[in-house]
Amino acid sequence: MPYFDTASAAPLHPVARQALQAALDEGWADPARLYREGRRARLLLDAAREAAAEAVGCRADELVFTPSGTHAVHTGMAGVLGGRRRVGGHLVVSAVEHSSVLHAADAHAAAGGTVTEVPVDRLGAVSAAGYEAALGSTTALACLQSANHEVGTVQPVAEVAEVCGAAGVPLLVDAAQSLGWGRVEGAWSVLAASAHKWGGPPGVGLLAVRKGVRFSAQGPADERESGRSPGFANLPAIVAAAASLRAVRAEADAEAARLRILVDRLRRRVVRLVPDVEVVGDADRRLPHLVTFSCLYVDGETLLHELDRAGYSVSSGSSCTSSTLTPSHVLRAMGVLSEGNVRVSLPPGTSADEVNGFLEVLPGAVAGVREKLGVSEPAAVTPVAEAVEIDALGLRCPQPVIELARAITTVPVGGTVTVVSDDEVARLDIPAWCAMRGHTYLGETPRATGAAYRVRREA
């Protein structure tokens, strides 16, 4: 049963399992105590910190362990914003950051701060120029992920760090998706990561704060972890996290080269095997193990269930799998198709046979979902009007786009189809459908209920 969702959580690495068991026997005592059990625990904690700091590329006294990657992000952001309060309350983030960063940004705005979101291109990448334009005299902190968690695009961290450094603004990097593959390059100021992304146990995060960065820990003072992560540390899990990080990094180059070949195969063959598919994210500047694609006329939740029944565990950024019925903020920021979205992230050791098996199953799964939705090739018809309006109110993704596809053949080339929809996803997927099918998207007009989306037929 192939598990293809390591971007969410990687299976526990064998080294992590061994280290966890050993540390449960040896590392249960309080490392702050002076008796022998405490000293033994302290040695384990210090060794774990040294190993993690070496992998990150920082000093051991710059790194602390936290209860999760999200906790590390929130602590890092709050600490720098608090430490640089006199500079101002302006925060800069990219539009495709992990929700942990965006939630912290929302909290900062609610407390009276200001936030600027730097846009991304259609591949999901920011530009250093975009960050440079967003920085100002009151900017206290900028944040940028090292690689996107949904589409795998690697961000130009070194270039952004350079413009932030020139402006005197610290840069916080969320390295959760990339740290297992290698160090984050560039003069970043703060770095956060999470052990369960590289095969360590859940419940362990890393927070590195470079010397010289003004940092004021928020909340009640605590003597542990330099005062930056309060409470008794889960030492066995920390030891396992550090040991597994060292192990995966030793394997990273060879495994990255092998998985990149398999992902390249997926990127090529998905579009050949399945009609009306858009592969999203950068084809070259990307994580080696991850590929994301979206399928027209497909309910994302149903597709994931079909793939699960076939034995393949994958995830999705599709609105059709979300209780909010809104598309992934990453796909929305990129302006790409969101319906029928599938993210495949391969664990170390994935075989070519497993990938080939997925490619054999996928076309039938997509075709089955489309058949359930009543999707078929539109029959040739004689155009009946120059303009047609479709009432798609109450219909949810992917039905408004399916109705548009049916209606476009009823108008002549140059004619227009207007889709009236109250589905938030239509704002993203109708323009994406036009780009895929070669028609012109003419924009939207608000209605009393929903909005009207106009499309001109081009062929």
LUMLUM-621033 format. One record per atom (N, C-alpha, C): x, z, y; residue in three letters. Coordinates in steps of 0.02 Angstrom, whole numbers, plus 50000, padded with zeros to 5 digits. Layout:
N
XZYALA...
***
This chain:
459
500425000049941MET500005000050000MET500445000050062MET500624994250089PRO501084994050147PRO500804997550208PRO501225001650238TYR501065005050301TYR501435001450357TYR501054998350402PHE501344994250455PHE501164997150524PHE501255003650534ASP501075006650598ASP501585011850620ASP502225010150614THR502745014950634THR502775016050709THR502485011650748ALA502465012750821ALA502035018850837ALA501575020550793SER501185026650801SER501555032650773SER501775032050711ALA502145037450679ALA502525034550620ALA503165035850616ALA503575033250561ALA503545038050502ALA503565035450442PRO503605039950384PRO504215044450388PRO504165050450360LEU504715055250363LEU505325052450327LEU505885052250362HIS506505049650334HIS506755054550279HIS507035051950225PRO507285056450173PRO507775061650198PRO508195059750246VAL508665064650274VAL508295070250311VAL507755068450345ALA507355073450379ALA507045078350329ALA506815075750274ARG506515080050222ARG507025085050195ARG507625082550181GLN508145086950154GLN508355092150205GLN508455089950269ALA508665094650321ALA508135099850336ALA507495097750332LEU506955102350345LEU506935107950292LEU507015106050230GLN507005111050177GLN507595115850184GLN508185113150198ALA508765117550206ALA508685122250266ALA508415119650321ALA508345123750381ALA507795128950374ALA507295127650332LEU506775132750318LEU507085138850285LEU507605137650245ASP507945143250211ASP508445146750257ASP508765142950302GLU509315145750341GLU509155146850415GLU508635143450440GLY508515143550512GLY507875146750534GLY507655151950499TRP507015155050516TRP507085160550569TRP507685163050580ALA507775168750625ALA507795166550698ALA507775171450743ASP507795170250815ASP508505168650836ASP508635162450861PRO509315160550880PRO509585164250941PRO509155168150974ALA509385172051032ALA509665178851013ALA509605180650948ARG509835187250926ARG510565187050903ARG510885192950903LEU511595193350889LEU511755195050817LEU511265197150777TYR511415198650707TYR511525192150669TYR511755192950606ARG512005187150569ARG511485181650561ARG510855183550547GLU510335178450538GLU510225174650603GLU510235178350659GLY510155175150724GLY510735170550741GLY511355172850725ARG511945168750738ARG511915162350696ARG511695162950633ARG511635157150590ARG511125152150618ARG510565154750641ALA510055150450672ALA510325147150736ALA510725150950773ARG511005148150835ARG511485142450820ARG511885143250768LEU512345137950749LEU511965131550731LEU511405132350695LEU510995126450677LEU510705123150739LEU510455127250786LEU510165124550847LEU510695120950889LEU511285123850895ASP511815120750934ASP512045114250903ASP512095114050836ALA512295107950802ALA511775102450810ALA511135104350807ALA510605099450817ALA510615096650888ALA510755101050936ARG510775098751006ARG511365094051017ARG511935095650988GLU512525091250994GLU512375084350964GLU512065084350905ALA511925077950872ALA511425073850912ALA510905077050938ALA510405073450977ALA510705070951042ALA511115074951075ALA511425072951138ALA511885066951128ALA512255066951072GLU512685061251057GLU512275054851048GLU511705055351015ALA511275049551005ALA510975047051070ALA510795051751114VAL510495049951178VAL511025047251226VAL511635050051223GLY512155048151269GLY512175052651330GLY512085059151317CYS512115064051372CYS512505070151349CYS512605074851393ARG512935081051375ARG512445085651338ARG512705089851294ALA512275094251256ALA511895099051302ALA512215101251357ASP511865105951402ASP511375102451449ASP511305095851441GLU510795092151479GLU510155091051439GLU510165092751374LEU509615091151330LEU509265097451304LEU508605097351305VAL508205102851276VAL507705099851228VAL507475104051182PHE506955101951134PHE506275104551158PHE505765100351148THR505085102051170THR504615101351110THR503995103751117PRO503525103451060PRO503265096451044PRO503385091451087SER503165084651073SER503465079951125SER503415073451113GLY503635068651163GLY503205068851225GLY502555069751216THR502105070351274THR502295076351317THR502445081951284HIS502655087951320HIS503295086551359HIS503755082851328ALA504385081151362ALA504255076951424ALA503805072051419VAL503635067751476VAL503325071951532VAL502825075951514HIS502485079951565HIS502955084951598HIS503385088151557THR503855092951584THR504365089551629THR504615083751608GLY505105080151648GLY504815077851714GLY504215074951712MET503905072551774MET503755078351821MET503455083551795ALA503275089251838ALA503895092551867ALA504425093151827GLY505035096451850GLY505385092651906GLY505425086051900VAL505755082051952VAL505305081752015VAL504665080752006LEU504215080652064LEU504225087352101LEU504255092752062GLY504295099352094GLY504965100452128GLY505505098252097GLY506165099252125GLY506295095052187GLY505925089452193ARG506025084952250ARG505415084952297ARG505065090452297ARG504465090952338ARG504605089752412ARG505185091952435ARG505345091052506ARG505445083652525ARG505645079652475VAL505735072452489VAL505055069252502VAL504565071052462GLY503895068252469GLY503525068452403GLY502925065952402GLY502495066252343GLY502335059452314GLY502775054552325HIS502645047752302HIS502945046652233HIS502545044152187LEU502755042852118LEU502665035352102LEU503155032352069VAL503115025252050VAL503135024851974VAL502655021151946VAL502625020051874VAL502475012651862VAL502605010351801SER502395003551784SER501675003751760SER501344997951762ALA500644997551741ALA500554998151666ALA501104997851628VAL501044997951555VAL501365004051523VAL501445009351563GLU501735015551535GLU501285018451480GLU501575022551438HIS501195026351389HIS500695030751425HIS500145032351391SER499625036351423SER499875043151445SER500395045851412SER500655052351434SER500915052051505SER501235046551523VAL501485045551592VAL500905044451640VAL500435040251620LEU499885038651665LEU499425044651675LEU499325048751624HIS498915054751633HIS499255059651681HIS499925060251675ALA500285064551721ALA500255061751792ALA500265055151798ALA500205052051864ALA499515053351894ALA498995053051852ASP498325054551876ASP498275061751901ASP498575066451863ALA498575073451883ALA498955074351949ALA499495070751957HIS499885071152019HIS499475068552078HIS499115063152068ALA498695060452122ALA498125065252138ALA497835068252087ALA497275072952098ALA497515079052137ALA498155080752132ALA498435086552168ALA498665084652238ALA498555078352259GLY498725076352326GLY499315071652332GLY499635069952276GLY500195065252278GLY499945058052282GLY500405053452290THR500245046352290THR500605042952233THR500295037652206VAL500565034152148VAL500535026652161VAL501085023152147THR501105015852149THR501245013252079THR500825008652057GLU500925005351992GLU501264998652002GLU501824997651969VAL502184991351973VAL501894986551921VAL501674980651940PRO501374975951892PRO501884973051844PRO501624969951791VAL502044966651741VAL501854959351738VAL502294955351707ASP502124948251697ASP501714947551633ASP501574941451614ARG501144940251555ARG501484942351490ARG502134943451491LEU502494945751432LEU502534953351429LEU502304956651481GLY502304963951483GLY502914967051514GLY503314963151550ALA503934965651579ALA503864966751654ALA504184972051678VAL504234973151750VAL504854969451776VAL504934969451842SER505554966851871SER505864972251914SER506524971951920ALA506874976651964ALA506644975752036ALA506484969552055ALA506244968252123ALA505574971752134ALA505154972052083GLY504514975452089GLY504594982852103GLY505084985852069TYR505214992952081TYR505524993952150TYR505984989552168GLU506304990152233GLU505794989952289GLU505294985552282ALA504774984952334ALA504334991152336ALA504264994552278ALA503805000252276ALA504125006752302ALA504795007152301LEU505135013152321LEU505105014052397LEU505065020252419GLY505045021752490GLY505415028152506GLY505395030052569SER505765035952591SER505465042352563SER504835042252542THR504505048252515THR504455048052439THR504775043252406THR504725042652333THR505145048152301THR504815052352261ALA505155057852228ALA505395056052158ALA505045051252125LEU505205049752056LEU504935042852038LEU505305039251996ALA505065033051966ALA505095033851890ALA504615030751855CYS504585031151782CYS504565024151752CYS504905023151697LEU504885016751662LEU505035017751588LEU504605015151546GLN504735015451473GLN505315010851456GLN505675012451403SER506225008151382SER505955002051346SER505425002851308ALA505104997251272ALA504374998851264ALA503954993651269ASN503234994851267ASN502994996551197ASN502555001551194HIS502305004151131HIS501784999551099HIS501484995051136GLU500954990851108GLU501194983751092GLU501634980951133VAL501834973951121VAL502584973251108VAL502964978651115GLY503674978451097GLY504144975751149GLY503904973551206THR504344970851258THR504834976151283THR505474974351285VAL505994978851309VAL506054978051385VAL506054983551420GLN506064983451493GLN506784983351520GLN506884980551580PRO507554980351610PRO507754986951641PRO507854992051599VAL507974998751623VAL508604999151666VAL509144996051644ALA509774996451682ALA509694993651752ALA509354987951758GLU509254984851824GLU508804989251869GLU508284992051839VAL507844996451878VAL508205002851898VAL508605005551853ALA508995011551869ALA509465010251927ALA509735004251930GLU510205002551984GLU509855002552052GLU509254999552056VAL508904999452121VAL508645006452138VAL508455010452087CYS508245017252101CYS508835021452126CYS509415020452093GLY510005024152116GLY510205022452187GLY510145016052205ALA510315014052274ALA509845017152324ALA509225018552302ALA508735021652347ALA508745029252343ALA509165031952299GLY509195039252291GLY508605042152255GLY508295038252212VAL507705040452175VAL507865041152101VAL507745046952071PRO507865047651999PRO507385043351958PRO507625040951901LEU507215036951856LEU507125040651791LEU506495041851773LEU506325044851708LEU506155039351659LEU506475039351601VAL506365034251550VAL506015037351490VAL505445034451472ASP505115036251409ASP505425031851355ASP505845034851313ALA506225031051263ALA505935032051193ALA505305034051188ALA505025035751123ALA505065030051073ALA504935023851095GLN504905018351048GLN505595015551031GLN506085016751074SER506725013251064SER507305017651042SER507255024251049LEU507845028451039LEU508115027950968LEU507685026950919GLY507925026250851GLY508345020050840GLY508275015150885TRP508645008750878TRP509295008750917TRP509365013250966GLY509985013351004GLY509905017151069GLY510455018351103ARG510445021751167ARG510095017451220ARG509815020851269VAL509535017451327VAL510105016251377VAL510215009951394GLU510755008251439GLU510555009651512GLU511055010351554GLY510925011151626GLY510975018351648GLY510985019151714ALA511085025751745ALA510415029251755ALA510045030351700TRP509415034051705TRP509565041351723TRP509055044851747SER509135051751768SER508835056751719SER508255054951691VAL507885059251645VAL507645054851588VAL507665057651527LEU507445053751469LEU507025058251423LEU506485055351397ALA506045058951350ALA505955054751287ALA505885058151230ALA505775054651167ALA505425059251118ALA505215056451062SER504815060151013SER505055058750942SER505175064050903ALA505495063350838ALA505065059450788ALA504405059950791HIS503995056650741HIS504005049050747HIS504295046450801LYS504345039250809LYS504945036450770LYS505445040550753TRP506025037850717TRP506085040650646TRP505575044250623GLY505595046750555GLY505755054150550GLY505765057550607GLY505825064750607GLY505145067950599GLY505105074450594PRO504455077850588PRO504075077750654PRO503415077650651PRO503025078250713PRO503125085150744PRO502995085550809GLY503045091950842GLY503735093550871GLY504145088350879VAL504805089150911VAL504905083550962VAL505035085451024GLY505205080651076GLY505895082151104GLY506175077251139LEU506815078151173LEU506705077051247LEU507035081151288LEU507035080151360LEU507755080951385LEU508025075551413ALA508705075651441ALA508665074951516ALA508985079451553VAL508995079251626VAL509725079251647VAL509945073751679ARG510635073151699ARG510825078451751ARG511445080651748LYS511695085151799LYS511645081851868LYS511445085651917GLY511375083051985GLY510665081152002GLY510215080651953VAL509515079051967VAL509165085551987VAL508845085552045ARG508485091452067ARG507875092452021ARG507845098251989PHE507325099551938PHE507085106751946PHE506435107451952SER506145114151958SER505615114851905SER505765118851854ALA505275119751799ALA504635122751826ALA504085119851806GLN503435122151829GLN503135127051778GLN502755131751802GLY502455136651757GLY502875142951754GLY502645147851714PRO503015154151709PRO503715153151682PRO504175157351706ALA504875156751684ALA504935158851611ALA505425155851577ASP505575157451508ASP506325156651498ASP506625161051459GLU507345160951452GLU507585155751401GLU507135152951362ARG507335148251309ARG507395141151336ARG507805137151304GLU507895130051320GLU507995128851395GLU508445132451423SER508625131851495SER508015132951540SER507515136351514GLY506915137551554GLY506455131651560GLY506605126251524ARG506225120151531ARG505695119051477ARG505745122751422SER505255122051368SER505125129051340SER504615132451363PRO504515139451345PRO504285140151272PRO504405146151245GLY504165147751179GLY504695147451126GLY504545150051068PHE505005150351012PHE505035143350981PHE505645140650978ALA505725133750954ALA505615133350878ALA505345127650857ASN505265126250785ASN505935123750759ASN506375128450744LEU507065126650728LEU507125122250666LEU506775123550611PRO506835119050553PRO506645111850571PRO506115110950610ALA505915104150629ALA506425101050676ALA506715104950721ILE507235102350766ILE507845100050727ILE508065103950678VAL508635102050636VAL508485095550599VAL507885094950572ALA507685088850536ALA507645082850583ALA507405083950645ALA507355078550694ALA508045075850712ALA508515080450725ALA509195078350744ALA509545074850685ALA509455077450625ALA509785074450567ALA509505067450553ALA508855066650559SER508555060050547SER508735055150601SER508805057350664LEU509005052850718LEU509705050250705LEU510145054550684ARG510825052250667ARG510805047250609ARG510385048650559ALA510345044350500ALA510065037450518ALA509515037250556VAL509215030750572VAL509665026650618VAL510045030050660ARG510495026350704ARG511075023350665ARG511285026650611ALA511815023850570ALA511575017650534ALA510925017050521GLU510635011350487GLU510355006150535GLU510335007650599ALA509935003850646ALA510134996550652ALA510774995050659ASP510974988150671ASP510784983650614ASP510944985750552ALA510794981650494ALA510034980950485ALA509674986550494GLU508944986250483GLU508604982150538GLU508854982650600ALA508564978750654ALA508644971250641ALA509224969250617ALA509344962150603ALA508874959750548ALA508774963850497ARG508344961850441ARG507614961550461ARG507374966650498LEU506674966750519LEU506524961450571LEU507004959850613ARG506894954550663ARG506734947950629ARG507054946550574ILE506914940350537ILE506194940450511ILE505974946150485LEU505294946650459LEU504774946050516LEU504914949150572VAL504444948750629VAL504424941650657VAL505004938250659ASP505004931250681ASP504564927050635ASP504594928550570ARG504154924950523ARG503424926250539ARG503254932550553LEU502564934150571LEU502344930450635LEU502774930450685ARG502594927250749ARG502464919850739ARG502874916550697ARG502784909350686ARG502174907750644ARG502094911550590ARG501594909450540ARG500894911750557ARG500814917150594VAL500144919350613VAL499774913850650VAL500114910650698VAL499774905550738VAL499644899150697VAL500024898150643ARG499904892350601ARG499344893550551ARG499294899750527LEU498814901350475LEU498124903050500LEU498084905650561VAL497444907950588VAL497294904150653VAL496724900650656PRO496554897150718PRO496404902050775PRO496534899850836ASP496344903550897ASP496654910550898ASP497314910750893VAL497684917050896VAL498194916650952VAL498274922150988GLU498784922651040GLU499264928251022GLU499904926551012VAL500424931551001VAL500654933851070VAL500664940351081VAL500814943051148VAL501474946851147VAL501774947751206GLY502414951051213GLY502984945951213GLY503564948251233ASP504154943951238ASP504414942151169ASP504544935751156ALA504774933551091ALA505504935451078ALA505894936451130ASP506604937751122ASP506804944851143ASP506614946851203ARG506794953451229ARG506264958551204ARG506344960651142ARG505814964751111ARG506124969451059ARG505734974351038LEU505924978550982LEU505954974350918LEU506404975950872PRO506504971650814PRO505954971950762PRO505544977150764HIS505084978450708HIS504344977450725HIS504194975150785LEU503504975350809LEU503264968550833LEU502644966850815VAL502314960750839VAL501574962250850VAL501304959450903THR500594960450919THR500274953650932THR499674952750905PHE499304946550916PHE498564948050923PHE498204943550956SER497484944250967SER497124938150940SER496544939250910CYS496154933950878CYS495504932950915CYS495374926850938LEU494734925350969LEU494164926250920LEU493584928150949TYR492954928550911TYR492994933550854TYR493354939150864VAL493434944050811VAL493304951050839VAL492934954950802ASP492834961950817ASP493444965750789ASP493814968950834GLY494444972050814GLY494354977550763GLY493844981750771GLU493744987250724GLU493584984650654GLU493164979550650THR492984976750585THR493604973650552THR494024970250591LEU494624967150564LEU495094972450536LEU495194977950572LEU495624983250548LEU495364986250483LEU494704986950477HIS494414989450415HIS494534984650358HIS494464978150371GLU494574973150319GLU495304973250295GLU495774973850342LEU496474974050323LEU496634980550286LEU496314986050305ASP496414992350271ASP496164991850199ASP495584988650189ARG495324987750121ARG495784983450079ARG496144978950112ALA496614974650076ALA497284978150065ALA497354984250092GLY497954988250079GLY498464988250134GLY498284985950195TYR498774985550249TYR498544989950308TYR498974994750326SER498824999350381SER499144996750445SER498724994450491VAL498954991950555VAL498534995250610VAL498724994250673SER498354997150728SER498154991750777SER497834993850832SER497554988950879SER497504991850948SER497584987350998GLY497434989151067GLY496784986051090GLY496394983651042SER495764980251059SER495244985051083SER494854982951132SER494294987051156SER493784987951102SER493754983351054CYS493254983751001CYS493394989550953CYS493974992750958THR494114998550916THR494095004950957THR493885004451020SER493915010251065SER493215012851080SER493145019451081SER492505022451097SER492315021251170SER492815019651212THR492675018351283THR492455011151296THR492555006851246LEU492394999751252LEU492764996451310LEU493354998951327THR493774995851377THR494424993651342THR494714988051365PRO495314985651331PRO495914990151345PRO496414989551303SER497044992951314SER497294991551385SER497534996851418HIS497784995951486HIS498404991351486HIS498764991151430VAL499344986851426VAL499134979551425VAL498664977751380LEU498424970851376LEU498084968751440LEU497724973451471ARG497384971851534ARG497894970351589ARG498424974351593ALA498934973251644ALA499294966651633ALA499374964651570MET499714958351554MET499264952351566MET498604953451566GLY498134947951575GLY498074943551514GLY498154946551454VAL498114942751392VAL497474944651354VAL497334940651303LEU496744941851262LEU496774948651229LEU496214952351229SER496214958951198SER495784959151135SER495294954651128GLU494854955251071GLU495224953451006GLU495034956950952GLY495344955650888GLY496094956950889GLY496304962150925ASN497024963450932ASN497294967250872ASN497874965250848VAL498204968350792VAL498934969650810VAL499164975950800ARG499874977550809ARG500174979150741ARG500694975550724VAL501064976650662VAL501744979350680VAL501904985350656SER502574988250668SER502854990450601SER503374987050580LEU503644987750512LEU504104993750506LEU504024997750453PRO504495003250441PRO505145000750410PRO505675004550417PRO506295002650382PRO506155001750307PRO506484996750279GLY506394995550208GLY505844990750190GLY505464988450241THR504934983550227THR505234977350195THR504904974850143SER505164969150107SER504834962650130SER505164957150115ALA504874950550131ALA504234949450092ALA504194952050031ASP503584951249991ASP502994954850024ASP503114960550054GLU502574964250087GLU502324960350148GLU502784957550186VAL502574953550243VAL502214947250221VAL502454943950169ASN502114937950143ASN501424939750117ASN501354945550086GLY500694947750063GLY500214948650120GLY500454951450175PHE500024952250234PHE499804945450261PHE500264940650263LEU500104933950288LEU499614930450241LEU499614932050179GLU499124929150133GLU498424932050144GLU498394938450160VAL497754941850168VAL497444940450236VAL497854939950288LEU497604939550357LEU497104933850370LEU497244927650351PRO496774922250367PRO496074923450339PRO496034925850277GLY495384927150247GLY495024932850282GLY495404937950302ALA495094943650337ALA494804941450404ALA495184937350442VAL494934934950506VAL494324930450497VAL494374925850448ALA493824921250435ALA493194925150415ALA493274930350375GLY492704934350354GLY492364937850412GLY492754940550458VAL492474943850516VAL492104938750560VAL492414933050570ARG492084927850611ARG491434925550579ARG491434924950513GLU490814922850479GLU490254927950489GLU490434934450486LYS489934939650497LYS489644939350567LYS490054937150615LEU489824936650684LEU489484930050699LEU489434925650649GLY489094919250658GLY489504914150696GLY490174914750692VAL490604910050727VAL490724903950682VAL490644898050711SER490784891850675SER491024886750725SER491314881250701GLU491524875950745GLU490904873050780GLU490914872550847PRO490324869950882PRO490204862650864PRO489574861150851ALA489394854150836ALA489414849950899ALA489574843550890ALA489584839050948ALA488874838150974ALA488774839251038VAL488114838651068VAL488164834451131VAL487604831551151THR487574827851213THR487464832851270THR487904833051320PRO487814837751375PRO487114837051406PRO486804842651419VAL486114842651444VAL486064844751517VAL486604847651546ALA486564849851615ALA487264850551644ALA487304849951711GLU487944850751744GLU488164858051747GLU487674862551744ALA487834869651748ALA487354873551703ALA487634878251667VAL487244882451621VAL487414889751635VAL486904894051633GLU487024901151641GLU486794904751577GLU487224909151551ILE487084912751490ILE486984920151506ILE486434922951480ASP486314930151488ASP486624933751428ASP487194936951440ALA487534940651387ALA487504948151401ALA487034950251441LEU486974957451456LEU486804961251392LEU487154966751382GLY487044970751323GLY487474968751264GLY487784962951267LEU488214960751212LEU488914963551223LEU489234965451169ARG489894968451172ARG490414963951139ARG491044965051159CYS491614961351133CYS491554960551057CYS491624954451030PRO491814948151064PRO491234943451079PRO490614945951078GLN490034941551083GLN489994937551148GLN490154940351208PRO490114936151268PRO490564929951264PRO491164930651235VAL491604924851228VAL491344919951176VAL491044922551123ILE490744918151072ILE490184914051103ILE489764917151145GLU489224913551178GLU489504908251226GLU490044909951260LEU490364905151306LEU490614899051267LEU490944900351210ALA491204894851169ALA490644890251145ALA490074893051129ARG489504888951107ARG489224884851165ARG489214887851225ALA488894884551281ALA489314879251314ALA489984879651308ILE490414875151345ILE490304867851325ILE490084866751262THR489974859851239THR489314857051266THR488904861151297THR488254858751321THR488294856051393THR488894856651423VAL488974853851491VAL489504848451488VAL489474843451533PRO489984838151533PRO490644840651560PRO491174836751550VAL491814838451581VAL491714838851657VAL491934844251686GLY491824845551757GLY491224850051769GLY490794850851718GLY490224855351724GLY490434862651718GLY489974867151732THR490144874351732THR489674878251687THR489964883551659VAL489574888451622VAL489684895251655VAL489144898751668THR489174905351697THR488944910351645THR489364915251632VAL489194920551584VAL489054926951623VAL488444929551616VAL488264935851648VAL488344941351596VAL488794946051610SER488964951151560SER489084957851593SER488884963151559ASP489044969951582ASP489574973251538ASP489914969151498ASP490464971551456ASP491104971351496ASP491424977051505GLU492034977451546GLU492574972851519GLU492584971651453VAL493104967651423VAL493054960251442VAL492454958051461ALA492364951051479ALA492814949151538ALA492944953851582ARG493364952551641ARG494074950451620ARG494294952651562LEU494954950851537LEU494924945051489LEU494444945151443ASP494454940351388ASP494194933451407ASP493744932951456ILE493514926251475ILE494074922251509ILE494454925051556PRO495034921251582PRO495544919651528PRO495654924351482ALA496144923051428ALA495894917451383ALA495244917251369TRP494964911851328TRP495064905151363TRP494954904951428CYS495044898751466CYS495764896251461CYS496244900951468ALA496944898951463ALA497114896151394ALA496814899051342MET496954896851274MET496624890151259MET496034888951287ARG495644882951270ARG495714877251321ARG496084878451376GLY496204873151424GLY495664872051475GLY495224876951485HIS494704876551536HIS494914880551597HIS494554879651652THR494734882851715THR494274888751729THR494574894451739TYR494194900451757TYR494094900451833TYR493474900651855LEU493324900151927LEU493204906951960LEU493224912251922GLY493154918851952GLY492504922251935GLY492414928151963GLU491814932151948GLU491454934052012GLU490804935152005THR490384937252060THR489984943352038THR490004948852074PRO489614954752053PRO488874953252052PRO488524956052005ARG487794955852001ARG487524962952003ARG486874963552010ALA486574970152010ALA486754973951946ALA486774970251891THR487014973051827THR487574968651803THR488164971351796GLY488724967551771GLY489004962651823GLY489254957051798ALA489554951951841ALA489444945151809ALA489504939951851ALA489434933051828ALA490124929851827ALA490324927051770TYR490984924151761TYR490894916451754TYR491204912651799ARG491114905351799ARG491714901751770ARG491554896751727VAL492064892951693VAL491914885551701VAL492424881451716ARG492324874251721ARG492634870851659ARG492234866551628ARG492474862951569ARG492964857551591ARG493534857251555GLU494054852351572GLU494144846951520GLU493894848051460ALA493974842951407ALA493434843751355ALA
***
